[in-house]
Amino acid sequence: MTAAMQRSFSSELHDLGIPTVDVKTLATRIKEQDATINSLREQLKNSESECSRLRSINKILRDRLALVVTLQDQLRGTLKAYDEISERVQEHLRLTQQLQSLVDITTGNVQTAFQTIPTIADLDKMVEGVTEATPVVRTLTGSPRRRNTGVTAIPPPTIDSVISLLSIFPLFAEFPREVLVRLAQSSYEMRRSPGQNIITKGEMGAEIFFLEEGQVNVMATLSDGQGENIPLATLTAKAFFGELGVLFGNPRTASVQTKTDCVLVAVTKQKIDEVLQTYPELQLKLRAFADDRVKWCDTRSYKAGFGGEFITNIARKDVSKLPIFSDASDEFIEQLGKRLTPEIFPAAATIIAKGDDSDCIFFIVRGSVQVLDANSNEIHAEMSAGSFFGELGVVLNVQRTASIKAKEECYLLKLTKASLTEVQDLYPAMKQKIQDAVDERYALYKTRTQITNKAPEQFHMEVGHQQLTKLSIFQDIDDNIVSELALLMSQKSWKGGEYIIKCGDQANSMFFLASGEVDVIGEFGEQIDSAKGPDAWFGEVGLLQDVPRTASVRARTDCSTFLLRKEDFMASLRKHPSIASRIEETARERLQAHLMRSILA
């Protein structure tokens, strides 16, 4: 190599950051680099091989997953088929039971018939015996349950308990016991889990359902046709539904779906007709009842969003919430329910205006309304589905003292004062009870007016009463006591950013958040919770315990609250000592556990 070439080569190595070395050393380094490259190539080849193997494993896993899904689908089909077979076996056993009991009754041995009727638990064991080879048994609800002989079976309903349940239907309540016994024996029990349909819109009405335990939702469609199967209203235990479809033989106009685990008793139209075959006078009653319902339907159009035929069931449920009807009979509630009319108000529409005559009571089925201050139109409260308003104006016979507007599109049921008077006149004893309740309410109203030199705002009283009844400590308390406390509550408005209570202050009152939103602020200024009216309250422990506030509550938006002072609450307890110990125990438990329902501060 010439000197010039060597200098050039050295310069290039220097530019590459490689120190100048002799040829032998350089060759050695090149060989090492080649070995390293070959090693990396081998590793790459092995990695590609491993990647290919993993792809193959992944494909096998995917294939097996698809097979598992297919097997699951087949298993679901098998379980569904088993459910159908189980239902058929149950029905067969029930029919055998009914046939045996009818034979015994026909031969005059009624006592023997009741003794030999197998219980629901016995029937369940018989069904399990038929399917002993199956390790998992599914109930009629479709939910799996493992056999466990150590579990106590749910006691079956007795004839008397079924008769009591059937008698909540006013028509059945008029039937003699012997007929009710036969109807009870021809009925069947259903157990359903949450989310299952009891009635499907469009199917023919074939059964009347009696809800023994649990809750069901009446599903509806909005007035604009949108929102199919939106929960409209909830019916609770000791309610019945589906009678219109049976009486008229028409397709169902809405669906009914279980909200919780439910136990129901069903009576079919066919069985009703069979039982009444030998009772022509009861057949006439049934026809008269049906004719009366036809006339009712002709005078009240079904409006979309009100649950079609089930509007009467919703109406009965709502009417029974009114405190003045707490002791009313099923027949009285039925008559009132038939007289409720559906009303739809668009958002911002005025439902009640200040100065109007108090001629009706409204029940909120869907949507919410705002109670406005008589002078400033400031929002003092909001009421949502399940609430009612206008009652006090009707029973106290005073003009409306404030306005109520729809916050959003509202579905309401309206009961007029004329309809209430009409039904009261049909039930003189109930009329006197209602009048006694009204007189007590009016006496409280007049006393409060004299003390404050100002008439209480009727909607404030209604809001306060309904807010109090939401608290567990006031449930099952005499309504006059709750009404008295509602009269003592005061309304106050807050601007966004204002503190309603502060951590460390002495607790001497509780608050109900009637509208707006608040934040709960901890001892060190951190936000620990939030709440929104009208279904929130805070500070109830302060009514009974001498403790400081455990947190601050600050208005996030403009808010309205109703305040109940400790001194007013304690004065009421001194007048009614029988309830004091129970309320104190409940409040003590709340304090010890530091629980919150909406807010506890």
Secondary structure, 3 states (H helix, E strand, C coil): CCHHHHHHHHHHHHHCCCCCCCHHHHHHHHHHHHHHHHHHHHHHHHHHHHHHHHHHHHHHHHHHHHHHHHHHHHHHHHHHHHHHHHHHHHHHHHHHHHHHHHHHHHCCCHHHHHHHCCCHHHHHHHHHHHCCCCCEEECCCCCEEECCCCCCCCCCCCHHHHHHHHCCCHHHHCCCHHHHHHHHHHCEEEEECCCCEEECCCCECCEEEEEEECEEEEEECCCCCCCCCEEEEEEECCEEECHHHHHHCCECCCEEEECCCEEEEEEEHHHHHHHHCCCHHHHHHHHHHHHHHHHHHHHCCCCCCCCHHHHHHHHHHHHCCCHHHCCCCHHHHHHHHHCCEEEEECCCCEEECCCCCCCEEEEEEECEEEEECCCCCCEEEEEECCCEECHHHHHHCCCCCCEEEECCCEEEEEEEHHHHHHHHHHCHHHHHHHHHHHHHHHHHHHHHHHHHCCCCCHHHHHHHHHHHCCCHHHCCCCHHHHHHHHHHCEEEEECCCCEEECCCCECCEEEEEEECEEEEECCCCCEEEEEECCCEEECHHHHCCCCECCCEEEECCCEEEEEEEHHHHHHHHHHCHHHHHHHHHHHHHHHHHCCCCCCCC
